[in-house]
């Protein structure tokens, strides 16, 4: 089996152009902007969880966290569809593709963890003590996985240039 590093380099434009315009036009993919919805919703839900444990309105903040998690799940599934289109633009057998698969796997794991948490929270929304500590820890672990997945997403963009325009196109922004 050939080592990924020993393979011939691919064209510098591989992974830069969308496989379909549904993924966003050249140089402006939709996936990065869409991931802000689940990230923001899940971070806000975690803050609500903490406030639900520390404040006087535990049930109110627990319900808010519950709905934010639901919004995050829907947003993540939409973002995942566009991320998959970006993954298809990367040549298989490359480090970038392997990184993309790990990025995708971690993100799908995060979604699964939040789905389980969403289901487990449903019967505990009226608890005046707020979100149960175990579910807060569960959400914190999911956010840690999300941070690792996000780091890999940054690596895909900033290290491997996936869906980033060629340097000649970037240089246009520096002309007066």
N, C-alpha and C positions, 0 to 999 in steps of 0.2 A: 504494500500500500504506500503510495507516494506521500511524502510529507507536504503539508500545505505550503510551507515556506520554500520548498524546492520547486514548486510549480512556476511556470513562466508567468511573468507579470501580464496582467490584462491591459487592455487599452485604458488610458487615463480618463476616457469618457464613460467607461463602464460604471453603472450605478448612479450616474449623474442625471440621466434623462429618464423621465417617467415611462413606465410600460404602457400607461394610458393617461390621457389628460384628466381622468377622474381622480388621479392621485395628486393633481395640482400641476400647474405648468412648470416648465423647465426653470429651475432656480427658485421656485416658490412652492414647495410641497405642502399639502394640507395637514399631514400627520403631526408635525411639531406644534402647530397652533391648537389642534384638537386635544392634545394630551393635557393642555392646561386645565381643561374642565375636570377630569377625574382627579388630577393632582390637587387642584384647589379645593374641590369638594371633600376629598378624603382628609386633607390637612385640616380644613375647617371642622370636619366631623370629629377629628381627634381633639381639637381644642374644645369643642362642645362637650365631648366626653369628660375631659378634665374639669371643665367648669361645672358639669352636672354632678361631679363628685364633691366639689369644693364649695359650690354656691347653695343658695336657698331654694332655687327652682330646679331641682334635679330632674324631675320628669319632663319639664319643658325643654331643657337642653338635651336630654336623652332622645326625645322625639326629633329634635332638630338634627342631631347626629344621625339618627336612623334615616331621615329623608335625604340628608347630604350623601350618605353612603349609597343610597339608591340612585341618586343623580350621578354619582361617580361611576357606578357600575354601567349605567346606560352610556355615559360619555366615554368610558373606556372601551366598550364594545364598538362604538362608532370609530374611535381613534384607531382601534386595532385593525379594522377593515382597511383603512388608509395606510397604516403601517405595513400591512401584508402586501399591499401593492408596491410599496417602496422596497420591501424585501425581494420581491420578484425581479426588480431591476438590477440586483447585485449578482454577479456571476457566481455560480455554485463552485465549491472547492476552494474558495478564497478565505482569508482570515476575516474579511469584512462580512462574508456570508455566515461564517461560523459565529461571529459576534452577534449578527442579526438574529440568528436562531436562539442564542442564549438570551438575548434581550427580549425576544418574543416569549420564550418559555417562562422567564421570570415574571413578565407582565401578566401572562395568563394565570400564573400561580397567584399573583397578587389579586387579580379579579376573583379567582375562586375563593381565596381567603375572605375577601370582603363579602362575597355572596353568602358564605357560611355564616359570617358575622351578622349579616343582614337578617338571615332567617332566625338565628338564635336570639336576636334582639327583639323580634316582633312581640313576643309574649311578656316582655319586661319594660314596656314603654311607660307604664304608669307608676313605676317605682320611684317614690319620693327621694330615695338615696341616690338616684341617678343611674348611669350606666354601670353594670357590674364590673368590678375591677378586672376580672378575667377577660372580659370583652375589650376593655381599654388596652390591656396588654396585647391581646390578639391583634387589635388595630395597629398598635405601635410596631409589632413585628412585621405586619403587612407593609407599613410605611418604610421600614428599614429595607425590605426587599425591593420596594418601589424605588428607593434611592439608588440601590445597586443597579436596577434596570435602567434608570435614568442616566447613570454614569456611563453605562454601555451605549445608550442612545447618543450621548454626547461624543463618545469615542467614534461611533459610526459617522457622525457628522464632521467633527473637527479633526479627527485623525485620518479617517478613511475617505472623507469628502462625499459620502453618499448623499445624493440629491443636491449637492452644492455645485454651482456652475464652475466652469474652468477658470483658471487664473486670468486668462486674457479677458474674459467677460467681467470678472471682478475688477480688473484694472480700470475699466471704464468709469467706475465710481470715483476714481482719484484724479481724473482729468478736470482741469478748470474750464 
